[in-house]
Amino acid sequence: MTRTLTTLLCLGIATAALAHTDVKNPAVKARMDGMTRLAAHTKALATGMKNGAPQADIAAAAAAMRQEAATVASLFQPLEDDPKSEARAVIWTDWSDFVARSQALMDAADMAERAQTPAEQGAAFRDIGAACAACHKVYRD
């Protein structure tokens, strides 16, 4: 499962890099760059878990992810748009749910940071994937 998720993350990062070309609105570009950094942190975390990295390295990757996740809501304030944006307008009409989903990602990353065993790390990583998927399903084209 981790291998599949890692592969999908890599494809997502590559696709995101292409999608970011020709973005005119600097706020939307900053938002897209933040999401790309978040995906890169997720990939680093997945790679560390897959390769059996020391717990301290896993915790550091998770902490970086949590810190980036903490910026998500601010990246979407105020409503900004661009033809290249993948953000759906429902973000701003259902703001409290969007913020709650961002918080769920921070909580999952925090759980990964505190995880002491491979089983705990795996559970946290599944929660991270679920948080990403839940948000993208509703708020991303």
NORHUVEN-V19407 format. One record per pair of residues at least 4 apart in sequence whose ideal C-beta (glycine too) atoms are under 7 Angstrom apart, sorted by the first residue. I is the first residue (numbers start at 0). J is the second residue. If there is no record, write none. Layout:
i: [I;I]
j: [J;J]
//
This chain:
i: [0;1;1;1;1;2;2;3;4;4;4;5;5;5;5;5;6;7;8;8;8;8;8;9;9;10;11;11;12;12;12;12;12;13;14;15;15;15;15;15;16;18;18;19;19;21;22;22;22;22;22;23;24;24;24;24;25;26;26;27;27;27;27;27;28;29;29;30;30;30;31;32;33;33;33;33;33;34;35;36;36;37;37;37;37;38;39;40;40;40;40;40;41;41;41;42;43;43;44;44;44;44;44;44;44;45;45;46;47;47;47;47;48;48;48;52;52;54;54;55;56;57;57;57;58;58;59;60;61;61;61;61;62;62;63;64;64;65;65;65;65;65;68;68;68;68;69;70;71;72;72;72;75;75;78;80;85;85;86;86;86;87;87;87;88;89;89;89;90;90;93;94;95;96;97;97;98;99;100;100;100;101;102;103;103;104;104;104;104;105;106;107;107;107;107;107;108;108;109;110;110;110;111;111;111;111;114;114;114;115;116;117;118;119;120;121;122;123;124;125;126;127;128;129;130;131;132;134;135]
j: [4;5;45;48;49;6;49;7;8;45;128;9;42;45;46;49;10;11;12;38;41;42;45;13;42;14;15;38;16;35;38;39;42;17;18;19;31;34;35;38;35;83;85;28;31;83;27;28;31;81;83;81;28;79;80;81;29;30;79;31;79;80;81;84;32;33;74;34;74;75;35;36;37;67;70;71;74;38;39;40;67;41;64;67;68;42;43;44;60;63;64;67;45;64;127;46;47;60;48;57;60;61;64;111;124;49;124;50;52;56;57;60;57;120;124;56;57;58;115;59;60;61;114;120;62;112;63;64;65;108;111;112;66;112;67;68;108;69;105;108;109;112;101;104;105;108;105;74;101;76;98;101;86;90;91;84;139;140;90;138;139;138;139;140;92;93;137;138;97;138;97;98;99;100;101;138;102;103;130;133;134;105;106;107;130;108;127;130;131;109;110;111;123;126;127;130;112;127;113;114;123;126;120;123;124;127;119;120;123;119;120;121;122;123;124;125;126;127;128;129;130;131;132;133;134;135;136;138;139]
//
